[in-house]
């Protein structure tokens, strides 16, 4: 996954021209976010969709 910073907000829109893409919002201290990220990685090994990972502390 591509982690975005405040300077790289354009990465969020990078894959909007494709039919399907994933935007994963998380916070570093969230245990549920860590589990769902692992599940998303496993599921996406089959789908091979572009994923953008966004730290919600910096992108409210």
PyMOL Python script that loads the backbone (N, CA, C, O; Angstrom):
from pymol import cmd

cmd.read_pdbstr("""\
ATOM      1  N   UNK A   1       0.837  -1.180   0.000  1.00  0.00           N
ATOM      2  CA  UNK A   1       0.000   0.000   0.000  1.00  0.00           C
ATOM      3  C   UNK A   1       0.874   1.233   0.000  1.00  0.00           C
ATOM      4  O   UNK A   1       1.986   1.230   0.528  1.00  0.00           O
ATOM      5  N   UNK A   2       0.368   2.254  -0.584  1.00  0.00           N
ATOM      6  CA  UNK A   2       1.072   3.521  -0.610  1.00  0.00           C
ATOM      7  C   UNK A   2       0.559   4.394   0.519  1.00  0.00           C
ATOM      8  O   UNK A   2      -0.606   4.791   0.516  1.00  0.00           O
ATOM      9  N   UNK A   3       1.418   4.699   1.488  1.00  0.00           N
ATOM     10  CA  UNK A   3       1.028   5.600   2.560  1.00  0.00           C
ATOM     11  C   UNK A   3       1.134   7.031   2.049  1.00  0.00           C
ATOM     12  O   UNK A   3       2.115   7.391   1.398  1.00  0.00           O
ATOM     13  N   UNK A   4       0.131   7.842   2.343  1.00  0.00           N
ATOM     14  CA  UNK A   4       0.154   9.230   1.890  1.00  0.00           C
ATOM     15  C   UNK A   4       0.467  10.150   3.052  1.00  0.00           C
ATOM     16  O   UNK A   4       0.122   9.866   4.200  1.00  0.00           O
ATOM     17  N   UNK A   5       1.115  11.239   2.744  1.00  0.00           N
ATOM     18  CA  UNK A   5       1.363  12.279   3.723  1.00  0.00           C
ATOM     19  C   UNK A   5       0.560  13.497   3.304  1.00  0.00           C
ATOM     20  O   UNK A   5      -0.086  13.497   2.256  1.00  0.00           O
ATOM     21  N   UNK A   6       0.605  14.518   4.119  1.00  0.00           N
ATOM     22  CA  UNK A   6      -0.160  15.719   3.804  1.00  0.00           C
ATOM     23  C   UNK A   6       0.264  16.313   2.462  1.00  0.00           C
ATOM     24  O   UNK A   6      -0.559  16.892   1.753  1.00  0.00           O
ATOM     25  N   UNK A   7       1.542  16.171   2.112  1.00  0.00           N
ATOM     26  CA  UNK A   7       2.039  16.724   0.860  1.00  0.00           C
ATOM     27  C   UNK A   7       1.610  15.888  -0.341  1.00  0.00           C
ATOM     28  O   UNK A   7       1.669  16.375  -1.470  1.00  0.00           O
ATOM     29  N   UNK A   8       1.184  14.654  -0.133  1.00  0.00           N
ATOM     30  CA  UNK A   8       0.867  13.756  -1.240  1.00  0.00           C
ATOM     31  C   UNK A   8      -0.628  13.477  -1.358  1.00  0.00           C
ATOM     32  O   UNK A   8      -1.021  12.350  -1.658  1.00  0.00           O
ATOM     33  N   UNK A   9      -1.450  14.469  -1.130  1.00  0.00           N
ATOM     34  CA  UNK A   9      -2.895  14.295  -1.235  1.00  0.00           C
ATOM     35  C   UNK A   9      -3.287  13.913  -2.659  1.00  0.00           C
ATOM     36  O   UNK A   9      -4.305  13.250  -2.856  1.00  0.00           O
ATOM     37  N   UNK A  10      -2.512  14.312  -3.638  1.00  0.00           N
ATOM     38  CA  UNK A  10      -2.809  13.968  -5.034  1.00  0.00           C
ATOM     39  C   UNK A  10      -2.806  12.459  -5.246  1.00  0.00           C
ATOM     40  O   UNK A  10      -3.482  11.972  -6.152  1.00  0.00           O
ATOM     41  N   UNK A  11      -2.058  11.702  -4.432  1.00  0.00           N
ATOM     42  CA  UNK A  11      -2.042  10.246  -4.554  1.00  0.00           C
ATOM     43  C   UNK A  11      -3.424   9.650  -4.338  1.00  0.00           C
ATOM     44  O   UNK A  11      -3.737   8.602  -4.902  1.00  0.00           O
ATOM     45  N   UNK A  12      -4.246  10.291  -3.540  1.00  0.00           N
ATOM     46  CA  UNK A  12      -5.589   9.787  -3.276  1.00  0.00           C
ATOM     47  C   UNK A  12      -6.397   9.796  -4.561  1.00  0.00           C
ATOM     48  O   UNK A  12      -7.204   8.896  -4.795  1.00  0.00           O
ATOM     49  N   UNK A  13      -6.188  10.797  -5.389  1.00  0.00           N
ATOM     50  CA  UNK A  13      -6.928  10.920  -6.640  1.00  0.00           C
ATOM     51  C   UNK A  13      -6.235  10.226  -7.810  1.00  0.00           C
ATOM     52  O   UNK A  13      -6.757  10.223  -8.925  1.00  0.00           O
ATOM     53  N   UNK A  14      -5.086   9.651  -7.569  1.00  0.00           N
ATOM     54  CA  UNK A  14      -4.275   9.066  -8.638  1.00  0.00           C
ATOM     55  C   UNK A  14      -5.000   7.973  -9.419  1.00  0.00           C
ATOM     56  O   UNK A  14      -4.845   7.886 -10.637  1.00  0.00           O
ATOM     57  N   UNK A  15      -5.782   7.144  -8.745  1.00  0.00           N
ATOM     58  CA  UNK A  15      -6.413   5.995  -9.391  1.00  0.00           C
ATOM     59  C   UNK A  15      -7.897   6.207  -9.667  1.00  0.00           C
ATOM     60  O   UNK A  15      -8.601   5.247  -9.984  1.00  0.00           O
ATOM     61  N   UNK A  16      -8.391   7.442  -9.554  1.00  0.00           N
ATOM     62  CA  UNK A  16      -9.816   7.671  -9.775  1.00  0.00           C
ATOM     63  C   UNK A  16     -10.233   7.466 -11.219  1.00  0.00           C
ATOM     64  O   UNK A  16     -11.425   7.334 -11.496  1.00  0.00           O
ATOM     65  N   UNK A  17      -9.291   7.436 -12.144  1.00  0.00           N
ATOM     66  CA  UNK A  17      -9.647   7.194 -13.538  1.00  0.00           C
ATOM     67  C   UNK A  17      -9.896   5.711 -13.815  1.00  0.00           C
ATOM     68  O   UNK A  17     -10.412   5.362 -14.877  1.00  0.00           O
ATOM     69  N   UNK A  18      -9.543   4.849 -12.888  1.00  0.00           N
ATOM     70  CA  UNK A  18      -9.764   3.413 -13.060  1.00  0.00           C
ATOM     71  C   UNK A  18     -11.168   3.061 -12.574  1.00  0.00           C
ATOM     72  O   UNK A  18     -11.756   3.795 -11.779  1.00  0.00           O
ATOM     73  N   UNK A  19     -11.706   1.935 -13.055  1.00  0.00           N
ATOM     74  CA  UNK A  19     -13.050   1.529 -12.655  1.00  0.00           C
ATOM     75  C   UNK A  19     -13.135   1.214 -11.171  1.00  0.00           C
ATOM     76  O   UNK A  19     -14.097   1.592 -10.503  1.00  0.00           O
ATOM     77  N   UNK A  20     -12.123   0.518 -10.653  1.00  0.00           N
ATOM     78  CA  UNK A  20     -12.143   0.129  -9.244  1.00  0.00           C
ATOM     79  C   UNK A  20     -10.806   0.471  -8.606  1.00  0.00           C
ATOM     80  O   UNK A  20      -9.748   0.260  -9.198  1.00  0.00           O
ATOM     81  N   UNK A  21     -10.867   0.998  -7.397  1.00  0.00           N
ATOM     82  CA  UNK A  21      -9.680   1.298  -6.616  1.00  0.00           C
ATOM     83  C   UNK A  21     -10.075   1.298  -5.151  1.00  0.00           C
ATOM     84  O   UNK A  21     -11.259   1.381  -4.825  1.00  0.00           O
ATOM     85  N   UNK A  22      -9.104   1.207  -4.275  1.00  0.00           N
ATOM     86  CA  UNK A  22      -9.367   1.171  -2.846  1.00  0.00           C
ATOM     87  C   UNK A  22      -8.663   2.333  -2.162  1.00  0.00           C
ATOM     88  O   UNK A  22      -7.508   2.638  -2.459  1.00  0.00           O
ATOM     89  N   UNK A  23      -9.369   2.974  -1.248  1.00  0.00           N
ATOM     90  CA  UNK A  23      -8.787   3.994  -0.389  1.00  0.00           C
ATOM     91  C   UNK A  23      -8.988   3.497   1.033  1.00  0.00           C
ATOM     92  O   UNK A  23     -10.119   3.351   1.495  1.00  0.00           O
ATOM     93  N   UNK A  24      -7.876   3.236   1.730  1.00  0.00           N
ATOM     94  CA  UNK A  24      -7.928   2.686   3.082  1.00  0.00           C
ATOM     95  C   UNK A  24      -7.560   3.772   4.073  1.00  0.00           C
ATOM     96  O   UNK A  24      -6.424   4.247   4.081  1.00  0.00           O
ATOM     97  N   UNK A  25      -8.509   4.171   4.909  1.00  0.00           N
ATOM     98  CA  UNK A  25      -8.267   5.157   5.951  1.00  0.00           C
ATOM     99  C   UNK A  25      -7.976   4.453   7.262  1.00  0.00           C
ATOM    100  O   UNK A  25      -8.682   3.514   7.628  1.00  0.00           O
ATOM    101  N   UNK A  26      -6.947   4.892   7.976  1.00  0.00           N
ATOM    102  CA  UNK A  26      -6.538   4.248   9.219  1.00  0.00           C
ATOM    103  C   UNK A  26      -5.972   5.286  10.179  1.00  0.00           C
ATOM    104  O   UNK A  26      -5.695   6.422   9.794  1.00  0.00           O
ATOM    105  N   UNK A  27      -5.806   4.881  11.427  1.00  0.00           N
ATOM    106  CA  UNK A  27      -5.010   5.636  12.386  1.00  0.00           C
ATOM    107  C   UNK A  27      -3.982   4.664  12.960  1.00  0.00           C
ATOM    108  O   UNK A  27      -4.304   3.496  13.175  1.00  0.00           O
ATOM    109  N   UNK A  28      -2.771   5.110  13.209  1.00  0.00           N
ATOM    110  CA  UNK A  28      -1.703   4.209  13.645  1.00  0.00           C
ATOM    111  C   UNK A  28      -1.975   3.502  14.976  1.00  0.00           C
ATOM    112  O   UNK A  28      -1.450   2.412  15.206  1.00  0.00           O
ATOM    113  N   UNK A  29      -2.773   4.091  15.842  1.00  0.00           N
ATOM    114  CA  UNK A  29      -3.021   3.487  17.150  1.00  0.00           C
ATOM    115  C   UNK A  29      -4.266   2.613  17.188  1.00  0.00           C
ATOM    116  O   UNK A  29      -4.607   2.079  18.244  1.00  0.00           O
ATOM    117  N   UNK A  30      -4.941   2.459  16.078  1.00  0.00           N
ATOM    118  CA  UNK A  30      -6.195   1.699  16.022  1.00  0.00           C
ATOM    119  C   UNK A  30      -5.911   0.215  15.787  1.00  0.00           C
ATOM    120  O   UNK A  30      -5.362  -0.156  14.749  1.00  0.00           O
ATOM    121  N   UNK A  31      -6.280  -0.623  16.737  1.00  0.00           N
ATOM    122  CA  UNK A  31      -6.087  -2.061  16.592  1.00  0.00           C
ATOM    123  C   UNK A  31      -6.972  -2.656  15.514  1.00  0.00           C
ATOM    124  O   UNK A  31      -6.537  -3.537  14.772  1.00  0.00           O
ATOM    125  N   UNK A  32      -8.200  -2.191  15.418  1.00  0.00           N
ATOM    126  CA  UNK A  32      -9.114  -2.681  14.385  1.00  0.00           C
ATOM    127  C   UNK A  32      -8.606  -2.318  12.995  1.00  0.00           C
ATOM    128  O   UNK A  32      -8.768  -3.097  12.056  1.00  0.00           O
ATOM    129  N   UNK A  33      -7.999  -1.158  12.854  1.00  0.00           N
ATOM    130  CA  UNK A  33      -7.433  -0.744  11.562  1.00  0.00           C
ATOM    131  C   UNK A  33      -6.313  -1.685  11.134  1.00  0.00           C
ATOM    132  O   UNK A  33      -6.201  -2.023   9.956  1.00  0.00           O
ATOM    133  N   UNK A  34      -5.485  -2.109  12.085  1.00  0.00           N
ATOM    134  CA  UNK A  34      -4.379  -3.012  11.764  1.00  0.00           C
ATOM    135  C   UNK A  34      -4.894  -4.369  11.297  1.00  0.00           C
ATOM    136  O   UNK A  34      -4.351  -4.954  10.359  1.00  0.00           O
ATOM    137  N   UNK A  35      -5.935  -4.867  11.947  1.00  0.00           N
ATOM    138  CA  UNK A  35      -6.525  -6.150  11.551  1.00  0.00           C
ATOM    139  C   UNK A  35      -7.182  -6.032  10.182  1.00  0.00           C
ATOM    140  O   UNK A  35      -7.007  -6.903   9.330  1.00  0.00           O
ATOM    141  N   UNK A  36      -7.938  -4.959   9.970  1.00  0.00           N
ATOM    142  CA  UNK A  36      -8.607  -4.806   8.675  1.00  0.00           C
ATOM    143  C   UNK A  36      -7.596  -4.581   7.550  1.00  0.00           C
ATOM    144  O   UNK A  36      -7.843  -4.986   6.414  1.00  0.00           O
ATOM    145  N   UNK A  37      -6.471  -3.946   7.845  1.00  0.00           N
ATOM    146  CA  UNK A  37      -5.434  -3.764   6.828  1.00  0.00           C
ATOM    147  C   UNK A  37      -4.857  -5.110   6.403  1.00  0.00           C
ATOM    148  O   UNK A  37      -4.628  -5.345   5.216  1.00  0.00           O
ATOM    149  N   UNK A  38      -4.623  -5.990   7.369  1.00  0.00           N
ATOM    150  CA  UNK A  38      -4.123  -7.331   7.030  1.00  0.00           C
ATOM    151  C   UNK A  38      -5.134  -8.095   6.188  1.00  0.00           C
ATOM    152  O   UNK A  38      -4.763  -8.750   5.213  1.00  0.00           O
ATOM    153  N   UNK A  39      -6.415  -8.014   6.559  1.00  0.00           N
ATOM    154  CA  UNK A  39      -7.458  -8.703   5.791  1.00  0.00           C
ATOM    155  C   UNK A  39      -7.555  -8.120   4.380  1.00  0.00           C
ATOM    156  O   UNK A  39      -7.731  -8.864   3.415  1.00  0.00           O
ATOM    157  N   UNK A  40      -7.442  -6.815   4.256  1.00  0.00           N
ATOM    158  CA  UNK A  40      -7.493  -6.166   2.949  1.00  0.00           C
ATOM    159  C   UNK A  40      -6.315  -6.595   2.073  1.00  0.00           C
ATOM    160  O   UNK A  40      -6.484  -6.836   0.877  1.00  0.00           O
ATOM    161  N   UNK A  41      -5.127  -6.689   2.664  1.00  0.00           N
ATOM    162  CA  UNK A  41      -3.949  -7.137   1.912  1.00  0.00           C
ATOM    163  C   UNK A  41      -4.137  -8.555   1.380  1.00  0.00           C
ATOM    164  O   UNK A  41      -3.792  -8.843   0.234  1.00  0.00           O
ATOM    165  N   UNK A  42      -4.681  -9.431   2.205  1.00  0.00           N
ATOM    166  CA  UNK A  42      -4.909 -10.817   1.788  1.00  0.00           C
ATOM    167  C   UNK A  42      -5.937 -10.876   0.669  1.00  0.00           C
ATOM    168  O   UNK A  42      -5.727 -11.567  -0.328  1.00  0.00           O
ATOM    169  N   UNK A  43      -7.044 -10.161   0.823  1.00  0.00           N
ATOM    170  CA  UNK A  43      -8.088 -10.170  -0.208  1.00  0.00           C
ATOM    171  C   UNK A  43      -7.582  -9.546  -1.505  1.00  0.00           C
ATOM    172  O   UNK A  43      -7.953  -9.982  -2.595  1.00  0.00           O
ATOM    173  N   UNK A  44      -6.748  -8.539  -1.388  1.00  0.00           N
ATOM    174  CA  UNK A  44      -6.281  -7.842  -2.585  1.00  0.00           C
ATOM    175  C   UNK A  44      -5.196  -8.616  -3.334  1.00  0.00           C
ATOM    176  O   UNK A  44      -4.858  -8.250  -4.460  1.00  0.00           O
ATOM    177  N   UNK A  45      -4.648  -9.661  -2.747  1.00  0.00           N
ATOM    178  CA  UNK A  45      -3.696 -10.495  -3.490  1.00  0.00           C
ATOM    179  C   UNK A  45      -4.388 -11.154  -4.675  1.00  0.00           C
ATOM    180  O   UNK A  45      -3.744 -11.444  -5.683  1.00  0.00           O
ATOM    181  N   UNK A  46      -5.673 -11.391  -4.568  1.00  0.00           N
ATOM    182  CA  UNK A  46      -6.445 -11.975  -5.668  1.00  0.00           C
ATOM    183  C   UNK A  46      -6.908 -10.884  -6.629  1.00  0.00           C
ATOM    184  O   UNK A  46      -6.799 -11.037  -7.846  1.00  0.00           O
ATOM    185  N   UNK A  47      -7.421  -9.788  -6.086  1.00  0.00           N
ATOM    186  CA  UNK A  47      -8.017  -8.738  -6.913  1.00  0.00           C
ATOM    187  C   UNK A  47      -6.995  -7.851  -7.612  1.00  0.00           C
ATOM    188  O   UNK A  47      -7.238  -7.396  -8.730  1.00  0.00           O
ATOM    189  N   UNK A  48      -5.867  -7.602  -6.978  1.00  0.00           N
ATOM    190  CA  UNK A  48      -4.805  -6.748  -7.543  1.00  0.00           C
ATOM    191  C   UNK A  48      -5.298  -5.345  -7.897  1.00  0.00           C
ATOM    192  O   UNK A  48      -4.982  -4.815  -8.963  1.00  0.00           O
ATOM    193  N   UNK A  49      -6.076  -4.750  -6.989  1.00  0.00           N
ATOM    194  CA  UNK A  49      -6.563  -3.388  -7.201  1.00  0.00           C
ATOM    195  C   UNK A  49      -5.560  -2.383  -6.639  1.00  0.00           C
ATOM    196  O   UNK A  49      -4.833  -2.699  -5.698  1.00  0.00           O
ATOM    197  N   UNK A  50      -5.514  -1.182  -7.203  1.00  0.00           N
ATOM    198  CA  UNK A  50      -4.652  -0.149  -6.625  1.00  0.00           C
ATOM    199  C   UNK A  50      -5.211   0.299  -5.274  1.00  0.00           C
ATOM    200  O   UNK A  50      -6.411   0.532  -5.132  1.00  0.00           O
ATOM    201  N   UNK A  51      -4.325   0.413  -4.291  1.00  0.00           N
ATOM    202  CA  UNK A  51      -4.725   0.815  -2.935  1.00  0.00           C
ATOM    203  C   UNK A  51      -3.935   2.054  -2.541  1.00  0.00           C
ATOM    204  O   UNK A  51      -2.730   2.140  -2.776  1.00  0.00           O
ATOM    205  N   UNK A  52      -4.629   3.010  -1.939  1.00  0.00           N
ATOM    206  CA  UNK A  52      -3.984   4.168  -1.334  1.00  0.00           C
ATOM    207  C   UNK A  52      -4.305   4.136   0.147  1.00  0.00           C
ATOM    208  O   UNK A  52      -5.468   4.026   0.534  1.00  0.00           O
ATOM    209  N   UNK A  53      -3.273   4.232   0.976  1.00  0.00           N
ATOM    210  CA  UNK A  53      -3.424   4.183   2.427  1.00  0.00           C
ATOM    211  C   UNK A  53      -3.309   5.606   2.971  1.00  0.00           C
ATOM    212  O   UNK A  53      -2.338   6.308   2.689  1.00  0.00           O
ATOM    213  N   UNK A  54      -4.316   6.029   3.759  1.00  0.00           N
ATOM    214  CA  UNK A  54      -4.358   7.403   4.260  1.00  0.00           C
ATOM    215  C   UNK A  54      -4.420   7.405   5.786  1.00  0.00           C
ATOM    216  O   UNK A  54      -5.298   6.780   6.381  1.00  0.00           O
ATOM    217  N   UNK A  55      -3.486   8.109   6.411  1.00  0.00           N
ATOM    218  CA  UNK A  55      -3.502   8.300   7.857  1.00  0.00           C
ATOM    219  C   UNK A  55      -4.553   9.368   8.159  1.00  0.00           C
ATOM    220  O   UNK A  55      -4.380  10.531   7.795  1.00  0.00           O
ATOM    221  N   UNK A  56      -5.629   8.980   8.817  1.00  0.00           N
ATOM    222  CA  UNK A  56      -6.747   9.892   9.068  1.00  0.00           C
ATOM    223  C   UNK A  56      -6.413  10.991  10.079  1.00  0.00           C
ATOM    224  O   UNK A  56      -7.167  11.955  10.210  1.00  0.00           O
ATOM    225  N   UNK A  57      -5.299  10.858  10.789  1.00  0.00           N
ATOM    226  CA  UNK A  57      -4.869  11.938  11.674  1.00  0.00           C
ATOM    227  C   UNK A  57      -4.449  13.171  10.876  1.00  0.00           C
ATOM    228  O   UNK A  57      -4.516  14.294  11.377  1.00  0.00           O
ATOM    229  N   UNK A  58      -4.018  12.958   9.639  1.00  0.00           N
ATOM    230  CA  UNK A  58      -3.573  14.058   8.791  1.00  0.00           C
ATOM    231  C   UNK A  58      -4.574  14.412   7.703  1.00  0.00           C
ATOM    232  O   UNK A  58      -4.450  15.464   7.076  1.00  0.00           O
ATOM    233  N   UNK A  59      -5.558  13.562   7.466  1.00  0.00           N
ATOM    234  CA  UNK A  59      -6.582  13.785   6.438  1.00  0.00           C
ATOM    235  C   UNK A  59      -7.966  13.621   7.061  1.00  0.00           C
ATOM    236  O   UNK A  59      -8.634  12.616   6.818  1.00  0.00           O
ATOM    237  N   UNK A  60      -8.404  14.591   7.859  1.00  0.00           N
ATOM    238  CA  UNK A  60      -9.708  14.423   8.534  1.00  0.00           C
ATOM    239  C   UNK A  60     -10.878  14.457   7.574  1.00  0.00           C
ATOM    240  O   UNK A  60     -12.027  14.329   7.996  1.00  0.00           O
TER     241      UNK A  60
END
""", "prot")
cmd.dss("prot")
cmd.show_as("cartoon", "prot")
cmd.util.cbc("prot")
cmd.orient("prot")
